[in-house]
Amino acid sequence: MTPSNHSENRTIRTCALGLLLGLAALAPGRLKAQVSLGLQPPQASGPTSSSYQGSIPAGEASSQAIGLSLDDAIQRGLKTNLGIILSSTQSAAARGQQLSELQSLLPSVDANAKETIMQVDLPAEGLRIPGFPTIIGPFGFTDVRASLSWSLINVSSLRNYLAARHNFAAAQLSAQDARDMVILTVGNAYLLVLADESQVASVEAQVVTAKISLDQAVSNHQAGTAPLLDELRSRVDSQSLQQQLIVANNALEKDKLALARTIGLPLAQSFTLTDKVPYAAFDQIDIDATIRQAHANRKDLAALLEQTKAAEQQRKAVTAGRLPTLKFDGDYGDIGTTLSHSHGTGDATGTLSVSLFKEFEFRGEAQQAQAQLDTERAQLSNLNAQIDADIRDALLDIASAQQQVEVAKSSVDLANEALSEAQQRYANGVSDNLAVSQAEQSVAQANNQYVTSLYRHNVAKLSLARALGVAENYKNYLGGK
């Protein structure tokens, strides 16, 4: 196998690796670690780009191979992919945090019932009264009581609650954005398996062609019309292609396992892909309008905007810590020796609190909150610019891959024609089979380039759909627009 063949066989896999590494740049906004200002973020960590490569397997493997369309694969991924499951759990945690912060603004009501029996040793309490019993009791009483506690005015708690609402909204948007990430990941894995199948079919055809050339060289050598060198050259070419076929089949099986992992399919389940994504040229589009559409649709951008609003509320919550708070505490109940011999009692207390000297704590929390807010704003600005770059990168990749597909298709036709011509010349004894060997390598290289460019073109269109925030409409892009 020549170095060029090695390089071509690795091209598709290198392209796939580049896309998977690029998922981190397209990853949705996640809840960031917040400073300790009374509002703690959910502890569950958000999904990373590697999470989308995993899943929770569902179902049992059957002995029969199943057909798997691109729609089926994506729907399975949207149910079982680990990334989307982690996004859902993160959203649930953010919802719980919001409810916890809401409780600090509402009255807290508790009820209790006590039955008490006491006996008091007066000398042990330091009381010694002449002529008075030293032991009192036993005696008892019953107390049934309800208490209410309500923070009537607490601006800091209100700000923390508003921050929790924004964090919950961000988590919901991130969960929606995770759907686009799953579609991109599953779609890429599906297209990669399709490319592998095309590669295997191409190499199998080349193996058949090489076998024909080998049989012809053996016949010519046995007839004495061709030297042994021709037979040896053909045999080396045939075995080299057989080796390439082994490598291609191995790559296909491994990539099928990777696809099964992303969609929760049991790894023992055999399947065949029923969709064959054809080549469809992509129409030119208005870049400025496309970028505006992406800014309006991208859920990760909306999630990061909500996180920035949450950071703003937390910064205000720190400032509000200097403001007075008003709290009401009260209780009412029955107390007596028994419930039938009892009387209602109660008390009510209003407390106005003002922090007089906590300046260093306030300043420290303010600096932390401001740093968090500055971080969110910087990330928001960066993501706005990144969306522009995502759109432009995808469009450049589409245009480049589209040209590569057209050139590669022409190269395949020319290489096959050159091979046919070389085979005819060798069969007629006009030349040796060196030209046939070289033509076979040209056909292999042209086929590899065509498969790679077609895969890149489809993945670039799928990436554009994700960059626009409309990955669920992937059919409109894979089929041309």
VOGU-3710 file (C-alpha; in Angstrom, 3 decimals, decimal comma):
1> mtpsnhsenr> 0,000/0,000/0,000  1,452/3,346/-1,026  1,682/6,299/1,374  -0,981/8,087/-0,667  -3,390/5,187/-0,143  -2,691/5,228/3,597  -3,402/8,945/3,648  -6,656/8,635/1,711  -7,908/5,818/3,947  -7,383/8,033/6,984
11> tirtcalgll> -9,011/11,134/5,456  -12,608/10,301/6,389  -11,655/9,360/9,944  -9,605/12,537/10,356  -12,560/14,588/9,138  -14,865/12,869/11,629  -12,428/13,442/14,483  -12,219/17,121/13,559  -16,002/17,432/13,700  -16,257/15,706/17,070
21> lglaalapgr> -13,580/17,957/18,525  -15,485/20,919/17,100  -18,595/19,978/19,066  -17,134/21,699/22,081  -17,172/25,007/20,202  -20,814/24,483/19,282  -21,809/23,180/22,713  -24,811/24,882/24,320  -24,424/27,315/27,157  -24,331/25,611/30,542
31> lkaqvslglq> -25,008/26,787/34,039  -21,785/28,170/35,378  -20,516/27,846/38,940  -21,944/30,723/40,965  -20,407/32,464/43,943  -21,805/31,690/47,368  -24,247/34,558/47,797  -27,276/32,730/49,082  -28,132/31,236/45,665  -26,324/28,011/44,926
41> ppqasgptss> -26,478/26,538/41,400  -27,539/22,940/40,802  -24,700/20,607/41,663  -25,285/18,311/38,712  -22,761/19,082/36,019  -23,966/19,771/32,504  -23,201/17,505/29,551  -19,842/17,915/27,850  -19,140/17,244/24,183  -17,989/13,701/25,048
51> syqgsipage> -21,326/13,004/26,772  -23,041/13,065/23,388  -20,972/10,055/22,300  -22,614/7,913/24,988  -26,128/6,735/25,763  -28,253/4,576/28,016  -28,899/1,330/26,082  -32,577/0,515/25,628  -34,150/-2,780/24,606  -32,722/-6,232/24,005
61> assqaiglsl> -30,671/-7,367/21,038  -32,490/-9,608/18,571  -31,007/-12,306/16,383  -32,292/-10,616/13,227  -30,640/-7,559/11,715  -32,826/-4,455/11,808  -33,075/-1,651/9,283  -32,058/1,744/10,600  -32,978/4,940/8,814  -31,505/8,320/9,657
71> ddaiqrglkt> -34,838/9,364/11,179  -34,926/6,223/13,340  -31,375/6,807/14,522  -32,046/10,434/15,449  -35,284/9,605/17,273  -33,485/6,910/19,261  -30,724/9,377/20,071  -33,210/12,002/21,279  -34,532/9,456/23,780  -31,415/7,660/24,996
81> nlgiilsstq> -28,381/9,861/24,288  -26,473/10,655/27,471  -26,059/14,339/26,605  -29,786/14,980/26,367  -30,482/12,968/29,525  -27,925/15,006/31,482  -29,478/18,211/30,137  -32,889/17,069/31,388  -31,559/16,261/34,857  -29,809/19,622/34,982
91> saaargqqls> -33,068/21,351/34,119  -34,829/19,456/36,912  -32,122/20,499/39,380  -32,481/24,149/38,326  -36,243/23,877/38,816  -35,658/22,549/42,336  -33,313/25,461/43,055  -35,980/27,927/41,932  -38,570/26,364/44,238  -36,139/26,515/47,153
101> elqsllpsvd> -35,527/30,220/46,580  -39,269/30,878/46,263  -39,880/29,422/49,717  -37,702/32,141/51,276  -40,289/34,699/50,106  -43,330/32,813/51,382  -44,588/32,334/54,963  -43,418/29,251/56,783  -46,061/27,595/58,977  -45,244/24,809/61,438
111> anaketimqv> -47,359/22,903/63,948  -46,327/20,917/66,980  -47,875/19,163/69,931  -46,017/18,628/73,207  -46,829/16,532/76,238  -44,472/17,434/79,078  -43,849/15,800/82,475  -41,377/17,530/84,803  -39,865/17,140/88,269  -37,574/19,833/89,605
121> dlpaeglrip> -34,823/19,540/92,239  -34,668/23,068/93,740  -31,289/22,713/95,514  -29,775/21,607/92,177  -31,067/24,869/90,737  -29,523/26,849/93,574  -32,791/27,444/95,489  -32,925/26,563/99,170  -36,087/27,880/100,842  -36,615/26,900/104,511
131> gfptiigpfg> -39,871/25,046/105,027  -40,349/24,647/101,266  -40,151/21,189/99,627  -36,875/20,576/97,887  -38,537/18,476/95,163  -41,388/19,864/93,099  -43,457/17,529/90,991  -43,897/15,526/89,089  -46,244/17,765/87,138  -47,088/18,096/83,465
141> ftdvraslsw> -48,823/20,086/80,787  -50,034/19,767/77,208  -49,169/22,333/74,526  -50,642/22,286/71,003  -49,376/25,195/68,909  -48,954/26,537/65,385  -46,228/29,016/64,468  -45,750/31,311/61,497  -42,568/32,948/60,244  -42,595/35,343/57,290
151> slinvsslrn> -39,871/37,534/55,881  -42,043/40,450/54,826  -39,303/42,583/53,311  -36,049/41,020/52,113  -34,824/42,458/48,810  -31,783/40,187/48,714  -33,950/37,039/48,828  -36,141/38,465/46,072  -33,116/39,070/43,853  -31,838/35,558/44,509
161> ylaarhnfaa> -35,215/34,151/43,515  -35,182/36,122/40,268  -31,679/34,806/39,574  -32,927/31,255/40,147  -35,728/31,851/37,650  -33,240/32,947/35,010  -31,017/29,942/35,758  -34,000/27,631/35,334  -34,881/29,298/32,024  -31,246/28,858/30,938
171> aqlsaqdard> -31,342/25,169/31,846  -34,529/24,677/29,830  -32,997/26,398/26,814  -29,836/24,312/27,179  -31,982/21,175/27,197  -33,568/22,328/23,928  -30,143/23,091/22,465  -29,015/19,605/23,473  -31,476/18,234/20,911  -29,544/20,008/18,155
181> mviltvgnay> -26,310/18,581/19,529  -27,754/15,054/19,521  -28,972/15,443/15,933  -25,541/16,699/14,868  -23,743/13,865/16,670  -26,044/11,090/15,489  -26,198/12,507/11,966  -22,417/12,631/11,764  -22,117/9,047/13,039  -24,720/7,872/10,514
191> llvladesqv> -23,034/9,664/7,618  -19,677/8,246/8,669  -21,034/4,686/8,522  -22,496/5,447/5,080  -19,088/6,700/3,971  -17,491/3,529/5,355  -19,957/1,390/3,421  -19,147/3,295/0,236  -15,466/2,830/0,956  -15,905/-0,926/1,455
201> asveaqvvta> -17,938/-1,216/-1,760  -15,292/0,740/-3,644  -12,431/-1,430/-2,365  -14,416/-4,617/-3,071  -14,846/-3,479/-6,677  -11,133/-2,755/-6,879  -10,351/-6,215/-5,494  -12,461/-7,777/-8,245  -10,711/-5,674/-10,890  -7,300/-6,556/-9,466
211> kisldqavsn> -8,228/-10,270/-9,526  -9,070/-9,992/-13,210  -5,737/-8,282/-13,890  -3,929/-10,939/-11,845  -5,580/-13,805/-13,748  -4,670/-12,135/-17,007  -1,051/-11,669/-15,919  -0,808/-15,301/-14,763  -2,230/-16,498/-18,105  0,150/-14,337/-20,106
221> hqagtaplld> 3,129/-15,489/-18,061  2,176/-19,138/-18,465  1,743/-18,557/-22,190  5,182/-16,973/-22,317  3,925/-13,623/-23,580  4,625/-11,726/-20,358  7,483/-11,797/-17,852  7,179/-13,030/-14,278  7,498/-9,424/-13,146  4,016/-8,677/-14,505
231> elrsrvdsqs> 2,512/-11,533/-12,498  4,345/-10,508/-9,331  3,286/-6,887/-9,768  -0,369/-7,900/-10,196  -0,207/-10,234/-7,200  1,222/-7,469/-4,978  -1,517/-5,096/-6,134  -4,210/-7,695/-5,438  -2,942/-8,476/-1,949  -2,552/-4,785/-1,144
241> lqqqlivann> -6,196/-4,210/-2,033  -7,250/-7,205/0,044  -5,435/-5,641/2,993  -7,218/-2,350/2,353  -10,523/-4,225/2,307  -9,770/-5,752/5,731  -8,969/-2,302/7,132  -12,108/-0,782/5,558  -14,359/-3,522/6,960  -12,832/-3,094/10,402
251> alekdklala> -13,395/0,680/10,268  -17,013/0,085/9,203  -17,719/-2,250/12,126  -16,104/0,102/14,652  -18,048/3,096/13,362  -21,273/1,074/13,511  -20,506/0,410/17,180  -19,947/4,143/17,710  -23,309/4,875/16,081  -25,013/2,301/18,299
261> rtiglplaqs> -23,442/3,939/21,366  -24,834/7,370/20,483  -28,419/6,110/20,024  -28,683/3,564/22,845  -28,831/0,531/20,574  -27,566/-2,717/22,185  -24,065/-3,313/20,875  -24,887/-6,932/20,063  -27,710/-5,824/17,752  -26,791/-6,025/14,082
271> ftltdkvpya> -28,319/-3,447/11,761  -28,172/-2,103/8,253  -28,566/1,496/7,157  -31,619/2,023/4,953  -30,959/5,645/3,964  -28,381/6,474/1,339  -27,887/10,235/1,456  -27,385/11,349/-2,162  -25,362/14,276/-3,358  -27,436/17,453/-3,609
281> afdqididat> -25,900/20,785/-4,528  -26,495/23,559/-1,999  -27,911/26,845/-3,214  -26,211/30,114/-2,401  -27,798/31,936/0,528  -27,654/35,419/2,016  -24,947/35,303/4,692  -26,203/38,336/6,623  -29,770/37,028/6,728  -28,487/33,599/7,760
291> irqahanrkd> -26,481/35,074/10,624  -29,511/37,023/11,831  -31,543/33,824/11,707  -28,912/32,010/13,759  -28,891/34,717/16,449  -32,676/34,437/16,680  -32,770/30,618/16,791  -29,715/29,480/18,735  -30,880/28,160/22,100  -27,368/28,168/23,566
301> laalleqtka> -27,205/31,919/22,941  -30,576/32,413/24,616  -29,444/30,229/27,535  -26,273/32,270/28,021  -28,348/35,464/27,919  -30,506/34,079/30,739  -27,386/33,185/32,720  -26,143/36,749/32,285  -29,446/38,064/33,628  -29,123/35,684/36,581
311> aeqqrkavta> -25,640/37,042/37,298  -27,025/40,590/37,175  -29,692/39,698/39,736  -27,086/38,103/41,997  -24,975/41,233/41,796  -28,016/43,263/42,864  -28,722/40,752/45,639  -25,325/41,512/47,168  -26,047/45,240/47,153  -29,469/44,581/48,683
321> grlptlkfdg> -27,760/42,873/51,615  -27,187/46,335/53,095  -30,915/47,124/53,111  -33,114/46,590/56,195  -35,183/43,412/56,447  -38,548/43,049/58,161  -39,603/39,699/59,590  -42,734/38,570/61,393  -42,819/35,650/63,847  -45,918/34,503/65,688
331> dygdigttls> -47,551/31,496/67,258  -50,891/30,537/68,747  -51,960/27,419/70,637  -53,596/25,783/73,637  -51,666/25,033/76,810  -52,860/23,473/80,070  -52,671/20,439/82,294  -54,894/18,628/79,767  -56,613/19,621/76,567  -59,914/19,882/78,465
341> hshgtgdatg> -58,289/22,178/81,028  -56,347/24,529/78,755  -56,367/28,061/77,509  -55,314/29,692/74,284  -52,072/31,630/74,265  -50,054/33,301/71,576  -47,426/35,871/70,738  -46,437/38,006/67,765  -43,075/39,599/67,039  -41,989/41,953/64,300
351> tlsvslfkef> -38,247/42,274/63,754  -36,514/45,027/61,789  -32,871/44,119/61,109  -30,111/46,275/59,672  -26,512/45,164/59,131  -24,286/47,723/60,824  -20,797/46,386/60,209  -20,319/43,639/57,605  -18,468/45,823/55,133  -15,709/43,383/54,241
361> efrgeaqqaq> -18,203/40,579/53,681  -20,329/42,826/51,465  -17,336/44,024/49,476  -15,978/40,517/49,027  -19,314/39,159/47,840  -19,755/42,166/45,543  -16,377/41,550/43,905  -17,193/37,874/43,402  -20,611/38,663/41,942  -19,169/41,335/39,656
371> aqldteraql> -16,462/38,946/38,453  -19,144/36,354/37,678  -21,206/38,953/35,833  -18,191/40,114/33,815  -17,443/36,497/32,933  -20,977/35,895/31,695  -20,944/39,088/29,642  -17,598/38,190/28,079  -18,847/34,707/27,209  -22,026/36,177/25,743
381> snlnaqidad> -20,015/38,505/23,502  -17,767/35,637/22,494  -20,702/33,380/21,634  -22,263/36,098/19,482  -19,023/36,276/17,511  -18,699/32,478/17,490  -22,131/32,103/15,906  -21,011/34,356/13,053  -17,886/32,226/12,669  -19,907/28,974/12,796
391> irdalldias> -22,132/30,145/9,944  -19,247/31,367/7,794  -17,184/28,236/8,478  -20,089/25,968/7,537  -20,770/27,873/4,321  -17,085/27,788/3,370  -16,963/24,035/4,066  -20,093/23,466/1,977  -18,731/25,442/-0,977  -15,329/23,754/-0,768
401> aqqqvevaks> -16,745/20,237/-0,367  -19,217/20,847/-3,194  -16,376/21,682/-5,562  -14,412/18,685/-4,312  -17,355/16,364/-4,986  -17,696/17,602/-8,563  -13,960/17,325/-9,243  -13,715/13,926/-7,537  -16,636/12,544/-9,554  -14,933/13,640/-12,760
411> svdlaneals> -11,664/12,095/-11,519  -13,425/8,760/-10,894  -14,791/8,704/-14,446  -11,394/9,606/-15,918  -9,553/7,059/-13,748  -11,951/4,260/-14,755  -11,528/5,200/-18,414  -7,737/5,202/-18,021  -7,882/1,773/-16,344  -10,005/0,335/-19,136
421> eaqqryangv> -7,563/1,706/-21,721  -4,548/0,283/-19,847  -6,209/-3,135/-19,537  -6,977/-3,233/-23,250  -3,401/-2,253/-24,163  -2,014/-4,974/-21,897  -4,463/-7,558/-23,249  -3,376/-6,703/-26,785  0,299/-6,965/-25,836  1,006/-3,316/-26,591
431> sdnlavsqae> 2,455/-2,640/-23,101  3,244/-4,351/-19,817  0,906/-4,267/-16,824  2,737/-1,423/-15,061  0,255/0,985/-16,605  -2,599/-1,247/-15,355  -1,176/-1,206/-11,836  -0,812/2,561/-11,883  -4,326/2,990/-13,282  -5,765/0,778/-10,523
441> qsvaqannqy> -4,080/2,976/-7,911  -5,516/6,060/-9,593  -9,006/4,542/-9,477  -8,597/3,729/-5,773  -7,379/7,235/-4,996  -10,188/8,851/-7,012  -12,833/6,730/-5,291  -11,413/7,571/-1,867  -11,457/11,266/-2,682  -15,039/11,066/-3,908
451> vtslyrhnva> -16,277/9,255/-0,783  -14,411/11,681/1,478  -15,645/14,807/-0,307  -19,261/13,558/-0,329  -19,073/12,850/3,413  -17,582/16,277/4,085  -20,269/17,966/2,011  -23,133/16,303/3,893  -21,552/16,893/7,298  -20,964/20,548/6,437
461> klslaralgv> -24,667/20,953/5,570  -25,626/19,229/8,814  -23,257/21,536/10,711  -24,889/24,554/9,061  -28,305/23,407/10,299  -26,898/23,133/13,822  -25,155/26,506/13,538  -28,495/28,036/12,543  -30,207/26,417/15,536  -32,564/24,449/13,277
471> aenyknylgg> -30,935/21,014/13,307  -34,351/19,360/13,616  -34,958/20,486/10,019  -31,868/18,582/8,871  -33,729/17,025/5,934  -34,017/20,422/4,283  -30,245/20,744/4,376  -29,020/17,239/3,584  -31,324/17,208/0,580  -30,197/20,641/-0,594
481> k> -31,848/23,961/0,036
//
